[in-house]
Amino acid sequence: MTARNSTDRPASLGHPQLDRHLEFVAARGRPNTLLATASDLKLFFDSVGKEPVDVTTADVMAFIAHQREPRIDAKVVRISDGESGMSAHTIKRRLSSISGFYSYLMMVGEHDRNPVPNGLAVRRVRRGRAAFTPLVRAPRTLPKILDPAEVDALFATLRHRRDKAMVEAMLFGGLRRCEVLGLSMADLRPGEGRVFVRNGKGGHQRFVPISGRFFRTIALYMEHERPQETTTDMVFVCLKGRRRGEPLSEDGLEEIVRAARLRAGLLHGTCHELRHTCLTRLREAGMALEAVQAQAGHRSIESTRIYLHLANEWLADEYARAAEGLDLLFAEAVER
């Protein structure tokens, strides 16, 4: 199978059932979701070497085992989660893509079962139904954030006002990478001090307050750097090369940030970590958790609670207040 994609048609894997499913995904999801789904399905079916109708649960379990195998050296593990193979989050996403494909086949009557199990059955019963533990357990790891010195070092190596404006959108507004690149001229509201995120994660829209520093940088970028021959309404475009004046791609933004990070000598500082840094600092400054949720565009408050743990002072302050009561409560017992 060979993955193909263009701006005119959905990704294609050259298999009728897979391509119909990808058309279904394209009609419901964002371009990134489509490309990730196509990549996951291609990887899986190249690995098992079978037609979709012939895949068994044993094939799925063998695929999981293969994904867990060390990529380079059995003794090399990621510091973040201690794993040597693909991360648990990546494996879970791939299983979700495979399961979604078979759910689609069952929905259209082209298959009678889903070879991806719900999980491993356990003895207890929950609300009259069998309970399961996940096939893959994904540890919840805290994302890294940048300290002020690292932020200064990163900004010092950014070579264009365009690049600074994009970093500021993530660092001062908490925007996702795709949300930055999705900004159009009409989405900028400098008079209101906010931007309109037209197509956020899951297709959800929201207004995002953002520092005036971002709008000042944007103004300088528009005046001095943005090619005059540009016809697109998108804010951030390529400044040189054969794609000069065309919308900047996600790979282009990633490369800009990666190159700046290397020039600054930083070990971390991805686009997502810039967003995490913004939301963490907002919480540290006293912004209500519900307000952080709205700023981040999280559909569930549970996704926002991680910033309670990232905010250095919050837990320490909460503990200090509670500990005073504990000291008084147990003082006599301890003295005895």
ZAMIPA-286400 format. One record per residue: residue number from 0; residue in three letters; x, y, z of N, C-alpha, C, CB in turn. Coordinates in steps of 0.05 Angstrom, whole numbers, plus 5000, padded with zeros to 4 digits. Glycine has a CB too. Layout:
! ZAMIPA-286400
NUM ala X Y Z X Y Z X Y Z X Y Z
...
//
This chain:
! ZAMIPA-286400
0 met 5017 4976 5000 5000 5000 5000 5018 5025 5000 4981 5000 5024
1 thr 5010 5044 4984 5025 5069 4983 5006 5092 4990 5037 5073 4955
2 ala 5013 5107 5011 4997 5130 5019 5000 5153 5000 5004 5139 5048
3 arg 4978 5164 4990 4979 5187 4972 4960 5208 4983 4971 5180 4943
4 asn 4967 5233 4978 4950 5255 4987 4955 5279 4970 4955 5261 5017
5 ser 4934 5295 4967 4936 5321 4953 4916 5339 4965 4933 5318 4923
6 thr 4916 5364 4957 4896 5382 4967 4869 5378 4954 4905 5411 4962
7 asp 4868 5362 4933 4843 5358 4918 4828 5333 4926 4849 5357 4889
8 arg 4842 5314 4939 4828 5290 4946 4838 5279 4972 4831 5269 4924
9 pro 4823 5262 4985 4832 5251 5011 4856 5233 5007 4809 5235 5024
10 ala 4869 5226 5029 4891 5207 5028 4881 5181 5017 4903 5203 5057
11 ser 4898 5167 5003 4891 5142 4991 4912 5121 4997 4887 5145 4960
12 leu 4902 5096 5002 4920 5074 5007 4918 5053 4985 4914 5061 5034
13 gly 4902 5058 4965 4900 5039 4943 4885 5014 4948 4927 5032 4934
14 his 4868 5014 4969 4851 4991 4976 4823 5001 4978 4861 4976 5002
15 pro 4803 4989 4965 4776 5000 4964 4764 5005 4992 4758 4982 4949
16 gln 4766 4986 5010 4754 4988 5036 4768 5010 5052 4755 4962 5051
17 leu 4795 5010 5052 4810 5030 5067 4804 5058 5056 4840 5023 5065
18 asp 4803 5061 5030 4799 5087 5018 4771 5098 5023 4804 5086 4988
19 arg 4751 5080 5024 4724 5089 5031 4723 5099 5060 4704 5067 5026
20 his 4737 5084 5077 4739 5093 5105 4752 5120 5108 4753 5072 5122
21 leu 4774 5124 5093 4788 5149 5094 4771 5172 5084 4814 5148 5078
22 glu 4754 5167 5064 4735 5187 5055 4716 5194 5077 4720 5177 5029
23 phe 4707 5174 5092 4689 5178 5114 4703 5195 5136 4680 5151 5126
24 val 4728 5189 5142 4743 5204 5162 4747 5233 5152 4771 5191 5167
25 ala 4753 5236 5127 4758 5263 5116 4733 5281 5118 4766 5261 5087
26 ala 4709 5268 5116 4685 5284 5118 4678 5292 5146 4662 5268 5106
27 arg 4690 5279 5166 4684 5284 5194 4706 5298 5210 4677 5258 5207
28 gly 4731 5294 5201 4753 5303 5217 4770 5324 5204 4770 5280 5225
29 arg 4791 5332 5218 4810 5352 5208 4831 5338 5190 4824 5367 5231
30 pro 4845 5353 5173 4865 5341 5156 4886 5325 5171 4879 5363 5140
31 asn 4894 5335 5194 4914 5320 5210 4904 5293 5219 4923 5336 5234
32 thr 4878 5292 5226 4866 5267 5234 4866 5247 5211 4837 5271 5244
33 leu 4859 5257 5187 4859 5240 5163 4887 5229 5158 4850 5256 5139
34 leu 4907 5246 5159 4934 5237 5152 4944 5217 5173 4953 5261 5151
35 ala 4938 5222 5199 4946 5204 5220 4933 5177 5217 4940 5216 5248
36 thr 4907 5177 5210 4892 5152 5206 4903 5136 5183 4862 5158 5202
37 ala 4909 5150 5161 4920 5137 5138 4948 5124 5144 4923 5156 5114
38 ser 4964 5139 5159 4990 5130 5166 4988 5105 5184 5006 5152 5180
39 asp 4970 5106 5204 4967 5084 5223 4957 5059 5208 4947 5091 5245
40 leu 4938 5062 5190 4927 5038 5176 4948 5027 5157 4902 5046 5161
41 lys 4963 5044 5144 4983 5034 5126 5004 5018 5141 4997 5057 5111
42 leu 5013 5029 5164 5032 5015 5181 5022 4988 5190 5040 5032 5205
43 phe 4997 4987 5198 4986 4962 5209 4984 4941 5187 4958 4967 5221
44 phe 4972 4948 5164 4968 4928 5144 4993 4920 5129 4947 4937 5124
45 asp 5013 4938 5128 5039 4930 5118 5052 4910 5137 5057 4955 5114
46 ser 5047 4914 5163 5059 4896 5183 5046 4868 5183 5056 4908 5211
47 val 5019 4867 5182 5006 4840 5184 5006 4826 5157 4977 4844 5193
48 gly 5007 4841 5135 5008 4829 5108 4983 4813 5101 5031 4812 5106
49 lys 4960 4822 5110 4935 4808 5104 4914 4827 5094 4924 4793 5130
50 glu 4893 4815 5081 4870 4831 5074 4854 4838 5099 4852 4815 5053
51 pro 4840 4860 5099 4825 4868 5123 4807 4846 5134 4809 4892 5118
52 val 4793 4831 5116 4774 4811 5125 4788 4787 5139 4757 4801 5102
53 asp 4814 4784 5134 4828 4761 5145 4843 4767 5171 4848 4751 5125
54 val 4842 4792 5180 4856 4799 5205 4842 4788 5229 4859 4830 5207
55 thr 4858 4777 5248 4847 4765 5272 4857 4782 5297 4855 4736 5275
56 thr 4845 4775 5320 4854 4788 5344 4883 4781 5350 4836 4780 5368
57 ala 4891 4757 5343 4919 4749 5347 4938 4767 5331 4923 4720 5339
58 asp 4929 4775 5307 4946 4793 5291 4949 4820 5305 4933 4797 5263
59 val 4927 4830 5317 4928 4855 5331 4947 4854 5355 4899 4863 5341
60 met 4945 4832 5370 4962 4829 5393 4992 4827 5385 4954 4804 5409
61 ala 4997 4813 5362 5024 4811 5352 5034 4839 5344 5026 4791 5329
62 phe 5017 4855 5333 5024 4882 5324 5032 4899 5349 5001 4896 5309
63 ile 5016 4896 5370 5022 4911 5395 5050 4902 5405 5001 4905 5417
64 ala 5055 4876 5405 5081 4866 5415 5104 4878 5398 5082 4836 5415
65 his 5099 4879 5372 5120 4889 5354 5125 4919 5359 5112 4885 5324
66 gln 5104 4934 5364 5107 4962 5370 5122 4968 5396 5079 4976 5371
67 arg 5121 4949 5414 5134 4952 5440 5164 4945 5438 5121 4935 5461
68 glu 5172 4933 5416 5200 4925 5413 5218 4949 5411 5204 4907 5388
69 pro 5243 4948 5423 5261 4971 5421 5265 4979 5393 5287 4964 5435
70 arg 5266 5006 5388 5270 5016 5361 5300 5016 5353 5259 5044 5359
71 ile 5317 5021 5373 5346 5023 5367 5362 5003 5383 5355 5052 5373
72 asp 5360 5006 5409 5377 4989 5427 5360 4983 5451 5403 5004 5435
73 ala 5359 4958 5459 5343 4949 5482 5349 4964 5507 5345 4919 5486
74 lys 5374 4975 5509 5382 4988 5534 5375 5018 5533 5411 4984 5538
75 val 5365 5028 5511 5359 5056 5508 5329 5060 5514 5366 5067 5480
76 val 5323 5077 5533 5295 5083 5540 5291 5113 5541 5288 5070 5567
77 arg 5266 5121 5537 5259 5149 5540 5258 5157 5569 5232 5155 5526
78 ile 5270 5180 5575 5270 5189 5603 5241 5195 5612 5287 5214 5605
79 ser 5224 5205 5594 5197 5214 5601 5180 5191 5612 5184 5226 5578
80 asp 5182 5167 5600 5164 5146 5609 5177 5119 5613 5142 5142 5589
81 gly 5204 5117 5609 5218 5092 5614 5214 5071 5594 5211 5082 5641
82 glu 5202 5077 5571 5196 5057 5550 5218 5057 5529 5168 5061 5538
83 ser 5222 5034 5516 5242 5032 5495 5230 5029 5468 5260 5008 5501
84 gly 5206 5020 5465 5192 5018 5439 5177 5043 5434 5174 4994 5438
85 met 5156 5041 5417 5139 5064 5412 5124 5071 5438 5118 5057 5389
86 ser 5118 5096 5441 5105 5105 5465 5077 5093 5467 5103 5136 5467
87 ala 5067 5089 5492 5041 5078 5496 5019 5096 5483 5035 5075 5526
88 his 5023 5122 5483 5003 5140 5471 5002 5135 5441 5011 5169 5477
89 thr 5025 5131 5428 5025 5125 5399 5012 5099 5393 5054 5126 5389
90 ile 5018 5078 5409 5005 5052 5404 4975 5053 5408 5017 5030 5423
91 lys 4966 5067 5428 4937 5070 5433 4924 5085 5410 4932 5085 5459
92 arg 4937 5105 5399 4925 5119 5377 4923 5101 5352 4942 5144 5370
93 arg 4943 5085 5347 4943 5067 5325 4921 5046 5328 4970 5054 5321
94 leu 4918 5036 5352 4896 5016 5357 4869 5029 5353 4899 5005 5385
95 ser 4867 5054 5361 4842 5069 5357 4835 5072 5327 4843 5096 5370
96 ser 4856 5077 5311 4852 5080 5282 4843 5053 5270 4878 5090 5268
97 ile 4855 5032 5279 4849 5005 5268 4820 4998 5277 4869 4984 5278
98 ser 4814 5002 5302 4787 4996 5312 4766 5013 5298 4786 5001 5343
99 gly 4772 5038 5293 4753 5055 5279 4748 5045 5250 4764 5083 5278
100 phe 4768 5035 5237 4765 5024 5210 4746 5000 5211 4792 5015 5199
101 tyr 4749 4982 5230 4732 4959 5231 4704 4966 5240 4744 4937 5250
102 ser 4702 4986 5257 4675 4995 5265 4660 5006 5240 4676 5017 5287
103 tyr 4675 5020 5223 4663 5030 5198 4654 5006 5181 4683 5047 5183
104 leu 4671 4986 5178 4663 4963 5161 4638 4949 5172 4686 4943 5160
105 met 4636 4947 5199 4612 4935 5211 4588 4953 5206 4616 4931 5242
106 met 4591 4979 5207 4569 4997 5203 4557 4995 5175 4578 5026 5208
107 val 4575 4991 5155 4565 4990 5127 4560 4961 5119 4586 5002 5109
108 gly 4562 4942 5137 4555 4914 5132 4576 4899 5116 4530 4914 5117
109 glu 4601 4907 5117 4622 4893 5102 4639 4875 5120 4640 4913 5088
110 his 4633 4874 5146 4648 4857 5164 4630 4852 5189 4675 4869 5172
111 asp 4635 4830 5202 4617 4823 5224 4629 4825 5252 4607 4795 5220
112 arg 4655 4833 5253 4667 4835 5279 4691 4854 5279 4677 4807 5289
113 asn 4698 4863 5302 4721 4881 5305 4744 4865 5318 4714 4906 5321
114 pro 4766 4860 5305 4788 4844 5317 4803 4859 5339 4807 4836 5295
115 val 4798 4885 5342 4811 4899 5364 4794 4897 5389 4816 4930 5356
116 pro 4803 4882 5409 4786 4878 5433 4784 4904 5449 4798 4857 5451
117 asn 4762 4905 5466 4758 4928 5483 4780 4931 5504 4731 4927 5497
118 gly 4792 4908 5511 4812 4907 5532 4813 4879 5543 4807 4928 5554
119 leu 4827 4876 5565 4828 4850 5578 4806 4848 5599 4856 4845 5591
120 ala 4790 4828 5598 4767 4825 5616 4777 4821 5645 4750 4802 5608
121 val 4763 4833 5664 4769 4829 5692 4744 4817 5706 4777 4856 5706
122 arg 4748 4808 5731 4726 4793 5744 4702 4810 5751 4736 4780 5768
123 arg 4707 4835 5758 4685 4852 5768 4666 4859 5745 4696 4877 5782
124 val 4642 4865 5752 4622 4873 5732 4613 4902 5739 4597 4854 5733
125 arg 4612 4919 5719 4605 4947 5723 4578 4953 5710 4627 4966 5713
126 arg 4558 4959 5726 4531 4966 5716 4520 4945 5697 4532 4993 5702
127 gly 4524 4920 5705 4513 4898 5690 4528 4891 5665 4485 4905 5682
128 arg 4552 4903 5661 4568 4897 5638 4596 4889 5647 4570 4922 5619
129 ala 4609 4872 5630 4636 4864 5636 4655 4888 5637 4645 4843 5616
130 ala 4674 4887 5655 4693 4909 5657 4719 4900 5644 4698 4916 5687
131 phe 4734 4919 5633 4759 4913 5619 4781 4932 5629 4755 4916 5589
132 thr 4805 4921 5628 4829 4938 5632 4840 4944 5604 4850 4925 5651
133 pro 4853 4967 5600 4862 4974 5573 4883 4954 5563 4874 5002 5574
134 leu 4884 4950 5537 4904 4934 5524 4932 4947 5528 4899 4929 5494
135 val 4932 4973 5527 4957 4988 5530 4953 5009 5551 4966 5001 5503
136 arg 4969 5009 5572 4967 5030 5593 4986 5053 5586 4974 5018 5621
137 ala 4975 5076 5583 4991 5100 5577 4996 5116 5602 4977 5118 5556
138 pro 5021 5117 5611 5027 5133 5635 5022 5162 5631 5056 5129 5644
139 arg 5012 5176 5651 5007 5204 5649 5032 5219 5657 4983 5213 5666
140 thr 5046 5230 5638 5071 5244 5643 5066 5274 5640 5093 5235 5623
141 leu 5081 5289 5657 5078 5318 5656 5095 5330 5634 5086 5330 5683
142 pro 5083 5347 5617 5099 5359 5596 5119 5379 5606 5080 5373 5576
143 lys 5140 5383 5592 5161 5402 5600 5152 5431 5593 5188 5396 5586
144 ile 5161 5450 5609 5156 5478 5602 5182 5493 5603 5136 5490 5623
145 leu 5182 5517 5591 5206 5533 5589 5207 5553 5612 5208 5547 5562
146 asp 5231 5557 5623 5234 5578 5643 5241 5604 5629 5257 5571 5664
147 pro 5239 5627 5643 5243 5653 5629 5270 5655 5614 5242 5675 5650
148 ala 5291 5644 5625 5317 5646 5612 5317 5630 5585 5340 5635 5630
149 glu 5303 5607 5585 5301 5592 5560 5284 5606 5540 5290 5564 5566
150 val 5263 5619 5549 5247 5635 5530 5263 5658 5518 5222 5647 5545
151 asp 5278 5672 5534 5295 5693 5524 5315 5683 5503 5310 5707 5547
152 ala 5327 5659 5509 5347 5648 5491 5334 5640 5464 5360 5623 5504
153 leu 5310 5629 5466 5296 5621 5441 5289 5646 5424 5270 5606 5448
154 phe 5278 5666 5436 5271 5690 5421 5295 5703 5408 5256 5710 5439
155 ala 5318 5702 5422 5342 5715 5412 5352 5702 5386 5364 5713 5432
156 thr 5343 5677 5381 5353 5663 5357 5332 5663 5334 5360 5634 5363
157 leu 5308 5674 5338 5288 5675 5317 5296 5697 5297 5260 5680 5329
158 arg 5296 5690 5272 5307 5707 5252 5288 5726 5238 5321 5691 5231
159 his 5262 5720 5240 5242 5737 5227 5220 5745 5246 5230 5722 5202
160 arg 5208 5768 5240 5185 5777 5257 5162 5757 5254 5176 5805 5249
161 arg 5159 5745 5230 5139 5724 5227 5142 5702 5247 5139 5713 5198
162 asp 5167 5693 5250 5173 5671 5268 5167 5679 5297 5202 5662 5265
163 lys 5175 5704 5304 5169 5713 5331 5139 5715 5337 5183 5741 5336
164 ala 5124 5724 5317 5095 5726 5321 5083 5698 5325 5082 5740 5297
165 met 5092 5678 5310 5081 5651 5313 5088 5640 5341 5092 5633 5292
166 val 5113 5644 5350 5120 5635 5376 5104 5649 5398 5151 5639 5381
167 glu 5100 5676 5394 5084 5691 5413 5055 5682 5415 5085 5721 5406
168 ala 5044 5673 5392 5017 5663 5392 5015 5638 5410 5008 5656 5363
169 met 5035 5621 5410 5035 5597 5427 5043 5604 5455 5055 5577 5415
170 leu 5062 5621 5459 5072 5627 5486 5055 5646 5502 5100 5639 5483
171 phe 5042 5665 5488 5025 5685 5502 4995 5680 5499 5032 5713 5492
172 gly 4988 5663 5479 4959 5657 5475 4952 5628 5480 4951 5664 5447
173 gly 4973 5610 5481 4967 5582 5486 4955 5568 5462 4949 5579 5509
174 leu 4959 5579 5438 4948 5567 5414 4963 5542 5406 4948 5587 5390
175 arg 4949 5523 5394 4961 5500 5383 4975 5507 5357 4940 5477 5378
176 arg 4993 5490 5349 5008 5495 5324 4989 5499 5300 5027 5472 5318
177 cys 4970 5481 5297 4951 5483 5275 4933 5508 5277 4934 5458 5273
178 glu 4928 5517 5301 4912 5540 5305 4927 5566 5297 4903 5543 5334
179 val 4953 5566 5302 4969 5589 5293 4969 5591 5263 4999 5586 5304
180 leu 4974 5568 5250 4975 5568 5221 4948 5572 5208 4987 5543 5211
181 gly 4926 5567 5223 4899 5570 5213 4888 5598 5215 4881 5552 5227
182 leu 4904 5617 5226 4894 5644 5229 4893 5658 5202 4913 5660 5248
183 ser 4871 5671 5197 4868 5688 5173 4868 5717 5181 4842 5681 5157
184 met 4869 5735 5162 4869 5764 5168 4844 5772 5184 4871 5780 5142
185 ala 4822 5760 5176 4797 5767 5189 4795 5758 5218 4773 5756 5174
186 asp 4813 5739 5225 4813 5728 5252 4828 5745 5272 4825 5700 5252
187 leu 4844 5764 5263 4859 5782 5280 4841 5804 5290 4884 5793 5266
188 arg 4839 5807 5316 4822 5829 5328 4839 5846 5347 4798 5817 5343
189 pro 4858 5861 5336 4876 5877 5353 4862 5897 5371 4896 5892 5336
190 gly 4839 5908 5361 4824 5927 5378 4812 5914 5402 4803 5940 5361
191 glu 4806 5888 5400 4795 5873 5423 4816 5858 5439 4774 5853 5412
192 gly 4840 5858 5429 4862 5844 5442 4858 5813 5442 4864 5853 5471
193 arg 4847 5803 5420 4843 5774 5418 4843 5765 5389 4816 5766 5432
194 val 4844 5739 5386 4842 5727 5359 4819 5707 5359 4869 5713 5351
195 phe 4808 5702 5335 4787 5683 5332 4798 5657 5321 4765 5694 5313
196 val 4796 5636 5337 4805 5609 5327 4782 5597 5313 4815 5591 5351
197 arg 4784 5597 5287 4761 5588 5270 4758 5558 5269 4765 5599 5242
198 asn 4780 5544 5271 4778 5515 5268 4797 5502 5287 4784 5506 5239
199 gly 4789 5501 5313 4806 5489 5333 4804 5459 5333 4799 5500 5360
200 lys 4815 5446 5353 4814 5417 5355 4786 5408 5356 4830 5407 5380
201 gly 4779 5388 5340 4752 5378 5338 4733 5396 5323 4741 5373 5366
202 gly 4744 5416 5309 4728 5435 5294 4715 5456 5311 4707 5420 5280
203 his 4722 5458 5337 4709 5477 5355 4722 5505 5352 4712 5468 5384
204 gln 4705 5526 5354 4714 5553 5352 4714 5567 5379 4695 5568 5332
205 arg 4732 5587 5381 4733 5603 5406 4748 5629 5401 4746 5586 5428
206 phe 4743 5649 5418 4759 5673 5419 4781 5670 5440 4741 5698 5425
207 val 4805 5678 5433 4828 5675 5452 4841 5702 5457 4849 5655 5440
208 pro 4840 5712 5482 4855 5736 5489 4885 5731 5485 4849 5746 5518
209 ile 4899 5752 5476 4928 5748 5472 4942 5775 5476 4933 5737 5443
210 ser 4967 5774 5485 4982 5797 5492 4984 5817 5468 5010 5789 5501
211 gly 4985 5843 5475 4989 5863 5454 5015 5861 5440 4986 5890 5467
212 arg 5034 5848 5453 5061 5843 5441 5058 5828 5415 5079 5828 5461
213 phe 5040 5809 5415 5035 5793 5391 5026 5811 5368 5014 5771 5396
214 phe 5007 5828 5373 4996 5845 5352 5017 5866 5342 4971 5860 5362
215 arg 5034 5875 5360 5055 5893 5351 5075 5879 5333 5070 5905 5376
216 thr 5081 5854 5339 5099 5838 5322 5086 5833 5295 5107 5812 5336
217 ile 5060 5826 5296 5046 5821 5271 5046 5846 5253 5016 5814 5278
218 ala 5042 5869 5265 5042 5894 5249 5069 5898 5235 5036 5918 5267
219 leu 5091 5892 5249 5118 5895 5237 5122 5874 5215 5140 5893 5259
220 tyr 5113 5850 5220 5115 5829 5200 5100 5836 5175 5104 5802 5211
221 met 5076 5847 5178 5060 5855 5155 5073 5877 5139 5032 5864 5164
222 glu 5086 5896 5153 5097 5919 5140 5124 5913 5126 5101 5941 5160
223 his 5140 5896 5139 5167 5892 5129 5173 5865 5116 5186 5897 5151
224 glu 5158 5844 5122 5166 5817 5113 5146 5803 5095 5171 5801 5137
225 arg 5121 5806 5100 5101 5791 5085 5102 5799 5055 5072 5795 5096
226 pro 5106 5780 5037 5109 5786 5009 5085 5802 4998 5113 5761 4992
227 gln 5089 5823 4984 5067 5839 4973 5051 5824 4953 5078 5864 4961
228 glu 5063 5804 4939 5048 5789 4918 5031 5767 4930 5068 5778 4899
229 thr 5031 5764 4956 5015 5743 4969 4985 5747 4963 5020 5743 4999
230 thr 4972 5726 4955 4943 5727 4950 4926 5713 4971 4938 5715 4922
231 thr 4939 5696 4987 4924 5681 5007 4916 5700 5030 4940 5658 5018
232 asp 4894 5693 5043 4884 5708 5066 4896 5698 5092 4854 5706 5068
233 met 4912 5676 5091 4924 5665 5115 4946 5684 5125 4935 5637 5110
234 val 4949 5687 5151 4968 5706 5162 4997 5698 5157 4963 5709 5192
235 phe 5003 5673 5162 5032 5665 5162 5038 5650 5136 5038 5647 5186
236 val 5057 5661 5120 5063 5650 5094 5094 5646 5092 5053 5668 5072
237 cys 5102 5631 5072 5130 5627 5066 5142 5654 5056 5134 5605 5045
238 leu 5166 5659 5065 5179 5684 5058 5198 5682 5034 5194 5695 5082
239 lys 5205 5658 5026 5224 5655 5004 5221 5627 4992 5253 5659 5014
240 gly 5235 5622 4970 5234 5597 4957 5210 5595 4937 5231 5575 4977
241 arg 5206 5572 4926 5186 5569 4906 5158 5571 4917 5188 5542 4892
242 arg 5155 5569 4944 5128 5571 4956 5125 5599 4969 5124 5550 4977
243 arg 5142 5618 4961 5140 5645 4972 5111 5656 4969 5160 5663 4958
244 gly 5101 5666 4991 5074 5677 4990 5052 5657 4995 5069 5691 4964
245 glu 5058 5632 4996 5038 5611 5001 5037 5605 5031 5044 5585 4985
246 pro 5014 5594 5041 5011 5589 5070 5034 5571 5080 4984 5576 5076
247 leu 5044 5577 5103 5065 5561 5116 5053 5535 5125 5078 5576 5139
248 ser 5068 5513 5122 5058 5486 5130 5066 5481 5159 5070 5465 5112
249 glu 5054 5460 5171 5060 5452 5198 5089 5443 5200 5042 5430 5208
250 asp 5099 5429 5179 5127 5420 5179 5145 5444 5179 5132 5402 5155
251 gly 5137 5465 5164 5153 5490 5163 5155 5503 5190 5141 5509 5143
252 leu 5133 5504 5204 5133 5516 5231 5150 5499 5250 5104 5519 5242
253 glu 5147 5473 5249 5163 5455 5266 5192 5460 5261 5155 5426 5261
254 glu 5200 5462 5236 5228 5465 5229 5239 5492 5239 5233 5463 5199
255 ile 5223 5513 5237 5231 5540 5247 5237 5539 5277 5209 5561 5241
256 val 5218 5526 5292 5222 5525 5321 5245 5506 5328 5196 5514 5335
257 arg 5247 5484 5314 5269 5465 5319 5296 5478 5314 5266 5439 5302
258 ala 5299 5492 5292 5325 5505 5285 5332 5527 5306 5324 5517 5257
259 ala 5312 5542 5314 5316 5563 5334 5325 5550 5361 5291 5580 5338
260 arg 5312 5528 5368 5319 5514 5393 5348 5504 5392 5299 5490 5397
261 leu 5356 5493 5369 5384 5484 5367 5404 5507 5369 5388 5468 5341
262 arg 5397 5529 5355 5415 5552 5357 5417 5563 5385 5406 5575 5337
263 ala 5395 5561 5400 5395 5571 5428 5408 5551 5447 5367 5577 5436
264 gly 5414 5527 5438 5426 5507 5455 5406 5495 5475 5449 5519 5469
265 leu 5381 5495 5468 5360 5485 5487 5355 5455 5481 5334 5500 5484
266 leu 5351 5440 5502 5345 5411 5499 5316 5406 5494 5354 5396 5524
267 his 5299 5425 5499 5271 5422 5494 5259 5450 5487 5256 5410 5518
268 gly 5234 5450 5478 5221 5474 5470 5206 5471 5444 5242 5496 5466
269 thr 5189 5450 5443 5173 5444 5420 5149 5464 5419 5163 5415 5420
270 cys 5134 5463 5397 5110 5480 5394 5091 5473 5417 5097 5475 5367
271 his 5087 5448 5423 5068 5440 5444 5078 5449 5471 5064 5410 5444
272 glu 5104 5448 5475 5115 5457 5501 5112 5488 5505 5144 5449 5503
273 leu 5113 5502 5483 5108 5531 5484 5079 5536 5494 5113 5545 5457
274 arg 5060 5521 5483 5032 5523 5491 5030 5515 5521 5014 5505 5474
275 his 5042 5493 5529 5041 5485 5557 5053 5506 5575 5057 5459 5561
276 thr 5074 5519 5566 5087 5540 5582 5067 5563 5587 5112 5551 5569
277 cys 5053 5571 5566 5033 5593 5569 5012 5586 5590 5020 5599 5542
278 leu 5000 5562 5586 4977 5555 5604 4986 5550 5632 4964 5530 5593
279 thr 5010 5540 5636 5021 5536 5663 5026 5563 5676 5047 5520 5662
280 arg 5038 5582 5662 5043 5608 5674 5018 5623 5680 5061 5624 5655
281 leu 4997 5620 5664 4972 5633 5669 4960 5622 5695 4952 5628 5646
282 arg 4962 5596 5699 4951 5584 5723 4968 5593 5747 4952 5553 5721
283 glu 4994 5594 5744 5011 5603 5766 5005 5632 5774 5041 5601 5758
284 ala 4997 5648 5754 4990 5677 5760 4963 5680 5772 4992 5692 5734
285 gly 4949 5658 5777 4923 5660 5791 4899 5657 5773 4922 5685 5806
286 met 4902 5652 5748 4879 5649 5730 4863 5625 5738 4888 5647 5700
287 ala 4836 5628 5740 4819 5606 5748 4821 5583 5729 4789 5616 5750
288 leu 4818 5559 5739 4822 5535 5723 4802 5535 5700 4819 5510 5740
289 glu 4777 5544 5705 4757 5545 5684 4765 5565 5662 4729 5553 5695
290 ala 4778 5587 5670 4788 5606 5650 4811 5594 5633 4797 5632 5664
291 val 4828 5579 5647 4850 5566 5632 4838 5546 5612 4869 5552 5652
292 gln 4817 5532 5620 4804 5513 5603 4794 5527 5577 4781 5499 5617
293 ala 4781 5550 5581 4771 5565 5558 4793 5575 5541 4753 5589 5568
294 gln 4815 5585 5553 4838 5594 5538 4850 5572 5521 4859 5606 5557
295 ala 4852 5548 5533 4864 5525 5520 4846 5513 5499 4872 5505 5540
296 gly 4820 5517 5501 4802 5503 5483 4797 5474 5489 4812 5506 5455
297 his 4800 5468 5515 4794 5440 5524 4764 5436 5527 4809 5434 5551
298 arg 4755 5413 5517 4727 5407 5520 4720 5397 5548 4718 5386 5499
299 ser 4740 5385 5561 4736 5374 5588 4755 5388 5607 4740 5344 5588
300 ile 4745 5394 5631 4761 5407 5652 4784 5388 5660 4744 5415 5676
301 glu 4779 5361 5657 4799 5342 5665 4826 5346 5649 4789 5313 5660
302 ser 4823 5354 5624 4847 5359 5608 4863 5383 5618 4840 5364 5578
303 thr 4849 5401 5632 4862 5425 5642 4875 5421 5670 4842 5448 5644
304 arg 4866 5400 5684 4876 5397 5711 4906 5391 5712 4861 5374 5725
305 ile 4918 5383 5691 4946 5378 5691 4962 5403 5697 4956 5367 5663
306 tyr 4950 5426 5691 4965 5451 5697 4965 5458 5726 4952 5474 5681
307 leu 4949 5444 5742 4951 5447 5771 4978 5435 5780 4928 5433 5786
308 his 4986 5413 5767 5010 5399 5775 5035 5413 5764 5009 5370 5767
309 leu 5032 5426 5741 5054 5439 5729 5061 5466 5743 5049 5444 5699
310 ala 5040 5479 5753 5044 5504 5766 5059 5500 5793 5017 5519 5772
311 asn 5084 5509 5794 5102 5503 5816 5091 5511 5843 5129 5516 5812
312 glu 5079 5535 5845 5072 5546 5871 5044 5536 5881 5071 5575 5869
313 trp 5027 5527 5863 5000 5521 5871 4998 5499 5892 4983 5512 5847
314 leu 5011 5476 5887 5009 5454 5905 5023 5461 5932 5021 5428 5893
315 ala 5046 5474 5930 5061 5482 5954 5044 5501 5971 5088 5495 5947
316 asp 5031 5520 5959 5014 5539 5974 4990 5525 5987 5004 5561 5956
317 glu 4978 5507 5971 4955 5492 5982 4963 5474 6006 4942 5475 5960
318 tyr 4987 5462 6003 4996 5444 6024 5003 5461 6049 5021 5429 6015
319 ala 5015 5484 6045 5023 5501 6068 4999 5509 6084 5038 5526 6058
320 arg 4977 5517 6070 4953 5524 6085 4941 5501 6100 4932 5536 6065
321 ala 4940 5478 6087 4929 5454 6100 4947 5444 6123 4924 5432 6080
322 ala 4973 5447 6119 4991 5436 6139 4989 5451 6166 5020 5438 6129
323 glu 4982 5477 6164 4978 5492 6189 4956 5479 6206 4971 5521 6183
324 gly 4935 5471 6193 4914 5457 6208 4922 5430 6218 4890 5454 6190
325 leu 4938 5416 6203 4948 5390 6212 4966 5393 6236 4963 5376 6189
326 asp 4983 5414 6235 5001 5419 6258 4986 5423 6283 5019 5443 6252
327 leu 4965 5439 6282 4948 5445 6306 4933 5420 6315 4929 5467 6300
328 leu 4923 5404 6295 4907 5381 6301 4923 5359 6316 4895 5369 6276
329 phe 4948 5355 6306 4964 5333 6316 4987 5342 6335 4977 5318 6293
330 ala 4987 5368 6342 5010 5378 6358 5012 5363 6384 5006 5408 6363
331 glu 4989 5360 6398 4990 5347 6425 4999 5318 6423 4963 5348 6439
332 ala 4989 5304 6402 4996 5276 6399 5025 5273 6393 4979 5263 6377
333 val 5036 5290 6377 5065 5288 6370 5082 5294 6394 5071 5308 6347
334 glu 5075 5314 6410 5090 5321 6434 5091 5299 6454 5079 5347 6447
335 arg 5070 5283 6455 5071 5261 6474 5091 5240 6466 5043 5248 6476
//
